[in-house]
Amino acid sequence: MIFPNKDARPIYVLPGVIRRTLVEGQSMMICEFRFDAHVTIPIHSHPHEQVGYLVEGHVEMNIDGKKYELVKGDSYSTASNVPHGVYTLEPSVIVDTFCPPREDYR
């Protein structure tokens, strides 16, 4: 099945954050997040495993209390129920995969 990019509608999550669900299957989904600079996604957790790729930008991630600085091309993984958050040091684009799919992102 094909999911045209033009069909992925933007959702304005927070000021400076746009999410688009690019594709979803039975057991996973892929979302694109576009961030302005200096945006904070507060520490949170969820039952979904999450892996991500920083397409553009520069961010600071907090995963389970440990801080990491990521630049364009870096990837990360967050296990189910592990606290994590992000702060964008410059405008950034992240592509995240969630398993299982997030009902709240459909």
Jmol script that loads the backbone (N, CA, C; Angstrom):
load data "model"
ATOM      1  N   MET A   1       0.836  -1.175   0.000  1.00  0.00           N
ATOM      2  CA  MET A   1       0.000   0.000   0.000  1.00  0.00           C
ATOM      3  C   MET A   1       0.888   1.248   0.000  1.00  0.00           C
ATOM      4  N   ILE A   2       0.489   2.265  -0.716  1.00  0.00           N
ATOM      5  CA  ILE A   2       1.234   3.518  -0.832  1.00  0.00           C
ATOM      6  C   ILE A   2       0.502   4.607  -0.044  1.00  0.00           C
ATOM      7  N   PHE A   3       1.266   5.443   0.646  1.00  0.00           N
ATOM      8  CA  PHE A   3       0.719   6.562   1.410  1.00  0.00           C
ATOM      9  C   PHE A   3       1.359   7.847   0.886  1.00  0.00           C
ATOM     10  N   PRO A   4       0.703   8.545  -0.045  1.00  0.00           N
ATOM     11  CA  PRO A   4       1.283   9.760  -0.618  1.00  0.00           C
ATOM     12  C   PRO A   4       1.557  10.823   0.450  1.00  0.00           C
ATOM     13  N   ASN A   5       2.699  11.460   0.350  1.00  0.00           N
ATOM     14  CA  ASN A   5       3.087  12.501   1.296  1.00  0.00           C
ATOM     15  C   ASN A   5       2.047  13.614   1.360  1.00  0.00           C
ATOM     16  N   LYS A   6       1.439  13.941   0.234  1.00  0.00           N
ATOM     17  CA  LYS A   6       0.459  15.032   0.188  1.00  0.00           C
ATOM     18  C   LYS A   6      -0.773  14.736   1.040  1.00  0.00           C
ATOM     19  N   ASP A   7      -1.009  13.455   1.366  1.00  0.00           N
ATOM     20  CA  ASP A   7      -2.176  13.079   2.165  1.00  0.00           C
ATOM     21  C   ASP A   7      -1.922  13.131   3.670  1.00  0.00           C
ATOM     22  N   ALA A   8      -0.683  13.320   4.077  1.00  0.00           N
ATOM     23  CA  ALA A   8      -0.342  13.358   5.508  1.00  0.00           C
ATOM     24  C   ALA A   8      -0.648  14.754   6.043  1.00  0.00           C
ATOM     25  N   ARG A   9      -1.778  14.886   6.722  1.00  0.00           N
ATOM     26  CA  ARG A   9      -2.207  16.219   7.165  1.00  0.00           C
ATOM     27  C   ARG A   9      -1.419  16.687   8.381  1.00  0.00           C
ATOM     28  N   PRO A  10      -1.098  17.970   8.428  1.00  0.00           N
ATOM     29  CA  PRO A  10      -0.349  18.507   9.566  1.00  0.00           C
ATOM     30  C   PRO A  10      -1.253  18.702  10.785  1.00  0.00           C
ATOM     31  N   ILE A  11      -0.743  18.322  11.933  1.00  0.00           N
ATOM     32  CA  ILE A  11      -1.412  18.534  13.220  1.00  0.00           C
ATOM     33  C   ILE A  11      -0.505  19.456  14.027  1.00  0.00           C
ATOM     34  N   TYR A  12      -1.052  20.553  14.494  1.00  0.00           N
ATOM     35  CA  TYR A  12      -0.277  21.505  15.293  1.00  0.00           C
ATOM     36  C   TYR A  12      -0.357  21.064  16.750  1.00  0.00           C
ATOM     37  N   VAL A  13       0.697  20.392  17.200  1.00  0.00           N
ATOM     38  CA  VAL A  13       0.728  19.735  18.506  1.00  0.00           C
ATOM     39  C   VAL A  13       0.882  20.747  19.631  1.00  0.00           C
ATOM     40  N   LEU A  14       1.857  21.590  19.505  1.00  0.00           N
ATOM     41  CA  LEU A  14       2.186  22.654  20.458  1.00  0.00           C
ATOM     42  C   LEU A  14       2.683  23.831  19.633  1.00  0.00           C
ATOM     43  N   PRO A  15       2.783  25.018  20.217  1.00  0.00           N
ATOM     44  CA  PRO A  15       3.409  26.100  19.457  1.00  0.00           C
ATOM     45  C   PRO A  15       4.814  25.684  19.003  1.00  0.00           C
ATOM     46  N   GLY A  16       5.046  25.770  17.699  1.00  0.00           N
ATOM     47  CA  GLY A  16       6.352  25.422  17.146  1.00  0.00           C
ATOM     48  C   GLY A  16       6.557  23.956  16.841  1.00  0.00           C
ATOM     49  N   VAL A  17       5.472  23.143  16.919  1.00  0.00           N
ATOM     50  CA  VAL A  17       5.593  21.697  16.657  1.00  0.00           C
ATOM     51  C   VAL A  17       4.461  21.243  15.737  1.00  0.00           C
ATOM     52  N   ILE A  18       4.834  20.648  14.606  1.00  0.00           N
ATOM     53  CA  ILE A  18       3.857  20.081  13.671  1.00  0.00           C
ATOM     54  C   ILE A  18       4.151  18.593  13.517  1.00  0.00           C
ATOM     55  N   ARG A  19       3.108  17.768  13.658  1.00  0.00           N
ATOM     56  CA  ARG A  19       3.240  16.317  13.468  1.00  0.00           C
ATOM     57  C   ARG A  19       2.423  15.898  12.250  1.00  0.00           C
ATOM     58  N   ARG A  20       3.016  15.004  11.448  1.00  0.00           N
ATOM     59  CA  ARG A  20       2.281  14.381  10.348  1.00  0.00           C
ATOM     60  C   ARG A  20       2.484  12.878  10.445  1.00  0.00           C
ATOM     61  N   THR A  21       1.400  12.120  10.474  1.00  0.00           N
ATOM     62  CA  THR A  21       1.498  10.666  10.435  1.00  0.00           C
ATOM     63  C   THR A  21       1.686  10.279   8.975  1.00  0.00           C
ATOM     64  N   LEU A  22       2.866   9.720   8.661  1.00  0.00           N
ATOM     65  CA  LEU A  22       3.221   9.424   7.275  1.00  0.00           C
ATOM     66  C   LEU A  22       2.659   8.096   6.800  1.00  0.00           C
ATOM     67  N   VAL A  23       2.710   7.089   7.674  1.00  0.00           N
ATOM     68  CA  VAL A  23       2.233   5.756   7.301  1.00  0.00           C
ATOM     69  C   VAL A  23       1.981   4.959   8.574  1.00  0.00           C
ATOM     70  N   GLU A  24       1.010   4.070   8.517  1.00  0.00           N
ATOM     71  CA  GLU A  24       0.797   3.169   9.647  1.00  0.00           C
ATOM     72  C   GLU A  24       0.411   1.790   9.147  1.00  0.00           C
ATOM     73  N   GLY A  25       0.885   0.807   9.875  1.00  0.00           N
ATOM     74  CA  GLY A  25       0.551  -0.576   9.599  1.00  0.00           C
ATOM     75  C   GLY A  25      -0.143  -1.158  10.816  1.00  0.00           C
ATOM     76  N   GLN A  26      -0.261  -2.475  10.854  1.00  0.00           N
ATOM     77  CA  GLN A  26      -0.920  -3.117  11.985  1.00  0.00           C
ATOM     78  C   GLN A  26      -0.098  -3.019  13.257  1.00  0.00           C
ATOM     79  N   SER A  27       1.240  -3.033  13.133  1.00  0.00           N
ATOM     80  CA  SER A  27       2.063  -3.089  14.341  1.00  0.00           C
ATOM     81  C   SER A  27       2.998  -1.893  14.528  1.00  0.00           C
ATOM     82  N   MET A  28       2.995  -0.928  13.599  1.00  0.00           N
ATOM     83  CA  MET A  28       3.867   0.242  13.763  1.00  0.00           C
ATOM     84  C   MET A  28       3.336   1.415  12.954  1.00  0.00           C
ATOM     85  N   MET A  29       3.868   2.606  13.263  1.00  0.00           N
ATOM     86  CA  MET A  29       3.536   3.804  12.491  1.00  0.00           C
ATOM     87  C   MET A  29       4.765   4.696  12.414  1.00  0.00           C
ATOM     88  N   ILE A  30       4.821   5.514  11.364  1.00  0.00           N
ATOM     89  CA  ILE A  30       5.916   6.463  11.188  1.00  0.00           C
ATOM     90  C   ILE A  30       5.323   7.868  11.145  1.00  0.00           C
ATOM     91  N   CYS A  31       5.911   8.754  11.957  1.00  0.00           N
ATOM     92  CA  CYS A  31       5.464  10.148  12.031  1.00  0.00           C
ATOM     93  C   CYS A  31       6.634  11.088  11.794  1.00  0.00           C
ATOM     94  N   GLU A  32       6.332  12.218  11.189  1.00  0.00           N
ATOM     95  CA  GLU A  32       7.319  13.278  11.007  1.00  0.00           C
ATOM     96  C   GLU A  32       6.959  14.424  11.946  1.00  0.00           C
ATOM     97  N   PHE A  33       7.969  14.929  12.645  1.00  0.00           N
ATOM     98  CA  PHE A  33       7.792  16.079  13.531  1.00  0.00           C
ATOM     99  C   PHE A  33       8.672  17.209  13.025  1.00  0.00           C
ATOM    100  N   ARG A  34       8.088  18.391  12.867  1.00  0.00           N
ATOM    101  CA  ARG A  34       8.833  19.594  12.483  1.00  0.00           C
ATOM    102  C   ARG A  34       8.786  20.555  13.661  1.00  0.00           C
ATOM    103  N   PHE A  35       9.962  20.974  14.093  1.00  0.00           N
ATOM    104  CA  PHE A  35      10.094  21.821  15.273  1.00  0.00           C
ATOM    105  C   PHE A  35      10.732  23.157  14.915  1.00  0.00           C
ATOM    106  N   ASP A  36      10.226  24.219  15.513  1.00  0.00           N
ATOM    107  CA  ASP A  36      10.941  25.490  15.515  1.00  0.00           C
ATOM    108  C   ASP A  36      12.113  25.354  16.484  1.00  0.00           C
ATOM    109  N   ALA A  37      13.007  26.324  16.478  1.00  0.00           N
ATOM    110  CA  ALA A  37      14.104  26.346  17.450  1.00  0.00           C
ATOM    111  C   ALA A  37      13.567  26.654  18.846  1.00  0.00           C
ATOM    112  N   HIS A  38      14.251  26.134  19.845  1.00  0.00           N
ATOM    113  CA  HIS A  38      13.985  26.431  21.258  1.00  0.00           C
ATOM    114  C   HIS A  38      12.601  25.969  21.715  1.00  0.00           C
ATOM    115  N   VAL A  39      12.208  24.788  21.260  1.00  0.00           N
ATOM    116  CA  VAL A  39      10.951  24.166  21.680  1.00  0.00           C
ATOM    117  C   VAL A  39      11.283  23.034  22.643  1.00  0.00           C
ATOM    118  N   THR A  40      10.497  22.922  23.704  1.00  0.00           N
ATOM    119  CA  THR A  40      10.671  21.833  24.668  1.00  0.00           C
ATOM    120  C   THR A  40       9.487  20.884  24.591  1.00  0.00           C
ATOM    121  N   ILE A  41       9.773  19.602  24.399  1.00  0.00           N
ATOM    122  CA  ILE A  41       8.774  18.551  24.586  1.00  0.00           C
ATOM    123  C   ILE A  41       9.069  17.995  25.970  1.00  0.00           C
ATOM    124  N   PRO A  42       8.169  18.211  26.924  1.00  0.00           N
ATOM    125  CA  PRO A  42       8.443  17.807  28.305  1.00  0.00           C
ATOM    126  C   PRO A  42       8.688  16.301  28.443  1.00  0.00           C
ATOM    127  N   ILE A  43       9.373  15.949  29.505  1.00  0.00           N
ATOM    128  CA  ILE A  43       9.613  14.538  29.818  1.00  0.00           C
ATOM    129  C   ILE A  43       8.266  13.834  29.916  1.00  0.00           C
ATOM    130  N   HIS A  44       8.161  12.706  29.226  1.00  0.00           N
ATOM    131  CA  HIS A  44       6.930  11.910  29.216  1.00  0.00           C
ATOM    132  C   HIS A  44       7.309  10.457  28.939  1.00  0.00           C
ATOM    133  N   SER A  45       6.356   9.579  29.053  1.00  0.00           N
ATOM    134  CA  SER A  45       6.577   8.174  28.687  1.00  0.00           C
ATOM    135  C   SER A  45       5.281   7.623  28.110  1.00  0.00           C
ATOM    136  N   HIS A  46       5.394   6.515  27.410  1.00  0.00           N
ATOM    137  CA  HIS A  46       4.234   5.861  26.807  1.00  0.00           C
ATOM    138  C   HIS A  46       4.584   4.389  26.596  1.00  0.00           C
ATOM    139  N   PRO A  47       3.575   3.551  26.409  1.00  0.00           N
ATOM    140  CA  PRO A  47       3.839   2.111  26.267  1.00  0.00           C
ATOM    141  C   PRO A  47       4.432   1.714  24.917  1.00  0.00           C
ATOM    142  N   HIS A  48       4.593   2.668  24.021  1.00  0.00           N
ATOM    143  CA  HIS A  48       5.095   2.379  22.673  1.00  0.00           C
ATOM    144  C   HIS A  48       6.614   2.431  22.638  1.00  0.00           C
ATOM    145  N   GLU A  49       7.232   1.448  21.994  1.00  0.00           N
ATOM    146  CA  GLU A  49       8.656   1.556  21.694  1.00  0.00           C
ATOM    147  C   GLU A  49       8.790   2.647  20.629  1.00  0.00           C
ATOM    148  N   GLN A  50       9.850   3.444  20.703  1.00  0.00           N
ATOM    149  CA  GLN A  50      10.034   4.557  19.771  1.00  0.00           C
ATOM    150  C   GLN A  50      11.471   4.573  19.277  1.00  0.00           C
ATOM    151  N   VAL A  51      11.634   4.622  17.964  1.00  0.00           N
ATOM    152  CA  VAL A  51      12.955   4.828  17.372  1.00  0.00           C
ATOM    153  C   VAL A  51      12.834   6.024  16.440  1.00  0.00           C
ATOM    154  N   GLY A  52      13.889   6.832  16.377  1.00  0.00           N
ATOM    155  CA  GLY A  52      13.805   8.046  15.584  1.00  0.00           C
ATOM    156  C   GLY A  52      15.089   8.378  14.863  1.00  0.00           C
ATOM    157  N   TYR A  53      14.951   9.251  13.870  1.00  0.00           N
ATOM    158  CA  TYR A  53      16.052   9.704  13.023  1.00  0.00           C
ATOM    159  C   TYR A  53      15.946  11.220  12.894  1.00  0.00           C
ATOM    160  N   LEU A  54      17.039  11.917  13.177  1.00  0.00           N
ATOM    161  CA  LEU A  54      17.078  13.369  13.056  1.00  0.00           C
ATOM    162  C   LEU A  54      17.447  13.728  11.614  1.00  0.00           C
ATOM    163  N   VAL A  55      16.450  14.124  10.848  1.00  0.00           N
ATOM    164  CA  VAL A  55      16.624  14.440   9.430  1.00  0.00           C
ATOM    165  C   VAL A  55      17.364  15.765   9.260  1.00  0.00           C
ATOM    166  N   GLU A  56      16.985  16.746  10.052  1.00  0.00           N
ATOM    167  CA  GLU A  56      17.582  18.087  10.004  1.00  0.00           C
ATOM    168  C   GLU A  56      17.633  18.634  11.417  1.00  0.00           C
ATOM    169  N   GLY A  57      18.643  19.443  11.694  1.00  0.00           N
ATOM    170  CA  GLY A  57      18.655  20.190  12.931  1.00  0.00           C
ATOM    171  C   GLY A  57      19.655  19.730  13.967  1.00  0.00           C
ATOM    172  N   HIS A  58      19.376  20.149  15.198  1.00  0.00           N
ATOM    173  CA  HIS A  58      20.270  19.924  16.333  1.00  0.00           C
ATOM    174  C   HIS A  58      19.382  19.932  17.572  1.00  0.00           C
ATOM    175  N   VAL A  59      19.369  18.841  18.325  1.00  0.00           N
ATOM    176  CA  VAL A  59      18.490  18.725  19.488  1.00  0.00           C
ATOM    177  C   VAL A  59      19.245  18.163  20.682  1.00  0.00           C
ATOM    178  N   GLU A  60      18.671  18.398  21.846  1.00  0.00           N
ATOM    179  CA  GLU A  60      19.143  17.756  23.065  1.00  0.00           C
ATOM    180  C   GLU A  60      18.023  16.836  23.533  1.00  0.00           C
ATOM    181  N   MET A  61      18.333  15.551  23.652  1.00  0.00           N
ATOM    182  CA  MET A  61      17.342  14.584  24.120  1.00  0.00           C
ATOM    183  C   MET A  61      17.678  14.167  25.539  1.00  0.00           C
ATOM    184  N   ASN A  62      16.637  13.970  26.314  1.00  0.00           N
ATOM    185  CA  ASN A  62      16.770  13.432  27.657  1.00  0.00           C
ATOM    186  C   ASN A  62      16.070  12.077  27.624  1.00  0.00           C
ATOM    187  N   ILE A  63      16.831  11.004  27.801  1.00  0.00           N
ATOM    188  CA  ILE A  63      16.268   9.653  27.799  1.00  0.00           C
ATOM    189  C   ILE A  63      16.632   9.003  29.119  1.00  0.00           C
ATOM    190  N   ASP A  64      15.612   8.727  29.908  1.00  0.00           N
ATOM    191  CA  ASP A  64      15.782   8.080  31.209  1.00  0.00           C
ATOM    192  C   ASP A  64      16.766   8.846  32.102  1.00  0.00           C
ATOM    193  N   GLY A  65      16.660  10.183  32.073  1.00  0.00           N
ATOM    194  CA  GLY A  65      17.482  11.023  32.931  1.00  0.00           C
ATOM    195  C   GLY A  65      18.868  11.345  32.401  1.00  0.00           C
ATOM    196  N   LYS A  66      19.226  10.811  31.244  1.00  0.00           N
ATOM    197  CA  LYS A  66      20.541  11.067  30.666  1.00  0.00           C
ATOM    198  C   LYS A  66      20.381  11.958  29.430  1.00  0.00           C
ATOM    199  N   LYS A  67      21.226  12.997  29.322  1.00  0.00           N
ATOM    200  CA  LYS A  67      21.128  13.933  28.200  1.00  0.00           C
ATOM    201  C   LYS A  67      22.080  13.548  27.071  1.00  0.00           C
ATOM    202  N   TYR A  68      21.567  13.690  25.841  1.00  0.00           N
ATOM    203  CA  TYR A  68      22.329  13.389  24.632  1.00  0.00           C
ATOM    204  C   TYR A  68      22.136  14.539  23.657  1.00  0.00           C
ATOM    205  N   GLU A  69      23.197  14.921  22.966  1.00  0.00           N
ATOM    206  CA  GLU A  69      23.095  15.932  21.921  1.00  0.00           C
ATOM    207  C   GLU A  69      23.120  15.214  20.575  1.00  0.00           C
ATOM    208  N   LEU A  70      22.109  15.467  19.746  1.00  0.00           N
ATOM    209  CA  LEU A  70      22.006  14.829  18.439  1.00  0.00           C
ATOM    210  C   LEU A  70      22.091  15.883  17.345  1.00  0.00           C
ATOM    211  N   VAL A  71      22.737  15.515  16.242  1.00  0.00           N
ATOM    212  CA  VAL A  71      22.829  16.368  15.062  1.00  0.00           C
ATOM    213  C   VAL A  71      22.285  15.598  13.859  1.00  0.00           C
ATOM    214  N   LYS A  72      22.085  16.313  12.777  1.00  0.00           N
ATOM    215  CA  LYS A  72      21.561  15.731  11.540  1.00  0.00           C
ATOM    216  C   LYS A  72      22.210  14.378  11.260  1.00  0.00           C
ATOM    217  N   GLY A  73      21.360  13.367  11.011  1.00  0.00           N
ATOM    218  CA  GLY A  73      21.848  12.027  10.688  1.00  0.00           C
ATOM    219  C   GLY A  73      21.905  11.079  11.868  1.00  0.00           C
ATOM    220  N   ASP A  74      21.774  11.594  13.101  1.00  0.00           N
ATOM    221  CA  ASP A  74      21.801  10.726  14.283  1.00  0.00           C
ATOM    222  C   ASP A  74      20.446  10.053  14.488  1.00  0.00           C
ATOM    223  N   SER A  75      20.476   8.908  15.152  1.00  0.00           N
ATOM    224  CA  SER A  75      19.268   8.145  15.471  1.00  0.00           C
ATOM    225  C   SER A  75      19.236   7.847  16.956  1.00  0.00           C
ATOM    226  N   TYR A  76      18.080   7.417  17.438  1.00  0.00           N
ATOM    227  CA  TYR A  76      17.928   7.072  18.853  1.00  0.00           C
ATOM    228  C   TYR A  76      16.839   6.017  19.008  1.00  0.00           C
ATOM    229  N   SER A  77      16.812   5.419  20.176  1.00  0.00           N
ATOM    230  CA  SER A  77      15.821   4.401  20.502  1.00  0.00           C
ATOM    231  C   SER A  77      15.376   4.602  21.942  1.00  0.00           C
ATOM    232  N   THR A  78      14.085   4.496  22.174  1.00  0.00           N
ATOM    233  CA  THR A  78      13.522   4.611  23.513  1.00  0.00           C
ATOM    234  C   THR A  78      12.613   3.412  23.739  1.00  0.00           C
ATOM    235  N   ALA A  79      12.915   2.641  24.761  1.00  0.00           N
ATOM    236  CA  ALA A  79      12.102   1.468  25.077  1.00  0.00           C
ATOM    237  C   ALA A  79      10.744   1.894  25.635  1.00  0.00           C
ATOM    238  N   SER A  80       9.837   0.975  25.648  1.00  0.00           N
ATOM    239  CA  SER A  80       8.506   1.193  26.196  1.00  0.00           C
ATOM    240  C   SER A  80       8.582   1.714  27.629  1.00  0.00           C
ATOM    241  N   ASN A  81       7.781   2.731  27.933  1.00  0.00           N
ATOM    242  CA  ASN A  81       7.625   3.306  29.277  1.00  0.00           C
ATOM    243  C   ASN A  81       8.866   3.994  29.839  1.00  0.00           C
ATOM    244  N   VAL A  82       9.867   4.281  29.027  1.00  0.00           N
ATOM    245  CA  VAL A  82      11.065   4.992  29.490  1.00  0.00           C
ATOM    246  C   VAL A  82      10.814   6.501  29.362  1.00  0.00           C
ATOM    247  N   PRO A  83      11.032   7.272  30.427  1.00  0.00           N
ATOM    248  CA  PRO A  83      10.832   8.717  30.354  1.00  0.00           C
ATOM    249  C   PRO A  83      11.812   9.365  29.362  1.00  0.00           C
ATOM    250  N   HIS A  84      11.290  10.279  28.550  1.00  0.00           N
ATOM    251  CA  HIS A  84      12.123  10.961  27.566  1.00  0.00           C
ATOM    252  C   HIS A  84      11.492  12.295  27.175  1.00  0.00           C
ATOM    253  N   GLY A  85      12.319  13.192  26.646  1.00  0.00           N
ATOM    254  CA  GLY A  85      11.864  14.494  26.178  1.00  0.00           C
ATOM    255  C   GLY A  85      12.917  15.075  25.257  1.00  0.00           C
ATOM    256  N   VAL A  86      12.610  16.227  24.670  1.00  0.00           N
ATOM    257  CA  VAL A  86      13.544  16.830  23.716  1.00  0.00           C
ATOM    258  C   VAL A  86      13.493  18.352  23.816  1.00  0.00           C
ATOM    259  N   TYR A  87      14.630  18.973  23.547  1.00  0.00           N
ATOM    260  CA  TYR A  87      14.728  20.427  23.428  1.00  0.00           C
ATOM    261  C   TYR A  87      15.441  20.702  22.109  1.00  0.00           C
ATOM    262  N   THR A  88      14.847  21.540  21.270  1.00  0.00           N
ATOM    263  CA  THR A  88      15.438  21.824  19.961  1.00  0.00           C
ATOM    264  C   THR A  88      16.364  23.034  20.052  1.00  0.00           C
ATOM    265  N   LEU A  89      17.599  22.830  19.673  1.00  0.00           N
ATOM    266  CA  LEU A  89      18.593  23.901  19.690  1.00  0.00           C
ATOM    267  C   LEU A  89      18.521  24.764  18.431  1.00  0.00           C
ATOM    268  N   GLU A  90      17.903  24.206  17.382  1.00  0.00           N
ATOM    269  CA  GLU A  90      17.666  24.933  16.130  1.00  0.00           C
ATOM    270  C   GLU A  90      16.474  24.279  15.453  1.00  0.00           C
ATOM    271  N   PRO A  91      15.920  24.871  14.389  1.00  0.00           N
ATOM    272  CA  PRO A  91      14.810  24.217  13.696  1.00  0.00           C
ATOM    273  C   PRO A  91      15.216  22.780  13.333  1.00  0.00           C
ATOM    274  N   SER A  92      14.313  21.834  13.565  1.00  0.00           N
ATOM    275  CA  SER A  92      14.665  20.416  13.411  1.00  0.00           C
ATOM    276  C   SER A  92      13.512  19.620  12.827  1.00  0.00           C
ATOM    277  N   VAL A  93      13.862  18.515  12.174  1.00  0.00           N
ATOM    278  CA  VAL A  93      12.886  17.559  11.650  1.00  0.00           C
ATOM    279  C   VAL A  93      13.288  16.184  12.157  1.00  0.00           C
ATOM    280  N   ILE A  94      12.342  15.508  12.800  1.00  0.00           N
ATOM    281  CA  ILE A  94      12.569  14.158  13.320  1.00  0.00           C
ATOM    282  C   ILE A  94      11.528  13.230  12.710  1.00  0.00           C
ATOM    283  N   VAL A  95      11.952  12.052  12.293  1.00  0.00           N
ATOM    284  CA  VAL A  95      11.035  11.005  11.849  1.00  0.00           C
ATOM    285  C   VAL A  95      11.079   9.907  12.904  1.00  0.00           C
ATOM    286  N   ASP A  96       9.921   9.646  13.519  1.00  0.00           N
ATOM    287  CA  ASP A  96       9.798   8.651  14.587  1.00  0.00           C
ATOM    288  C   ASP A  96       8.954   7.477  14.136  1.00  0.00           C
ATOM    289  N   THR A  97       9.340   6.291  14.583  1.00  0.00           N
ATOM    290  CA  THR A  97       8.541   5.084  14.395  1.00  0.00           C
ATOM    291  C   THR A  97       8.075   4.625  15.763  1.00  0.00           C
ATOM    292  N   PHE A  98       6.789   4.311  15.870  1.00  0.00           N
ATOM    293  CA  PHE A  98       6.196   3.844  17.116  1.00  0.00           C
ATOM    294  C   PHE A  98       5.644   2.441  16.921  1.00  0.00           C
ATOM    295  N   CYS A  99       5.895   1.594  17.903  1.00  0.00           N
ATOM    296  CA  CYS A  99       5.390   0.223  17.867  1.00  0.00           C
ATOM    297  C   CYS A  99       4.867  -0.128  19.258  1.00  0.00           C
ATOM    298  N   PRO A 100       3.610  -0.453  19.394  1.00  0.00           N
ATOM    299  CA  PRO A 100       2.553  -0.448  18.376  1.00  0.00           C
ATOM    300  C   PRO A 100       2.178   0.986  17.994  1.00  0.00           C
ATOM    301  N   PRO A 101       1.314   1.132  16.980  1.00  0.00           N
ATOM    302  CA  PRO A 101       0.894   2.474  16.578  1.00  0.00           C
ATOM    303  C   PRO A 101       0.236   3.224  17.741  1.00  0.00           C
ATOM    304  N   ARG A 102       0.401   4.516  17.764  1.00  0.00           N
ATOM    305  CA  ARG A 102      -0.230   5.361  18.787  1.00  0.00           C
ATOM    306  C   ARG A 102      -1.640   5.716  18.329  1.00  0.00           C
ATOM    307  N   GLU A 103      -2.611   5.323  19.102  1.00  0.00           N
ATOM    308  CA  GLU A 103      -4.004   5.637  18.772  1.00  0.00           C
ATOM    309  C   GLU A 103      -4.229   7.148  18.728  1.00  0.00           C
ATOM    310  N   ASP A 104      -3.540   7.882  19.618  1.00  0.00           N
ATOM    311  CA  ASP A 104      -3.730   9.333  19.682  1.00  0.00           C
ATOM    312  C   ASP A 104      -3.100  10.058  18.494  1.00  0.00           C
ATOM    313  N   TYR A 105      -2.346   9.369  17.654  1.00  0.00           N
ATOM    314  CA  TYR A 105      -1.732   9.984  16.480  1.00  0.00           C
ATOM    315  C   TYR A 105      -2.445   9.602  15.188  1.00  0.00           C
ATOM    316  N   ARG A 106      -3.519   8.858  15.281  1.00  0.00           N
ATOM    317  CA  ARG A 106      -4.260   8.457  14.071  1.00  0.00           C
ATOM    318  C   ARG A 106      -5.183   9.561  13.626  1.00  0.00           C
TER     319      ARG A 106
END
end "model"
wireframe off; spacefill off
backbone 0.3
color backbone group
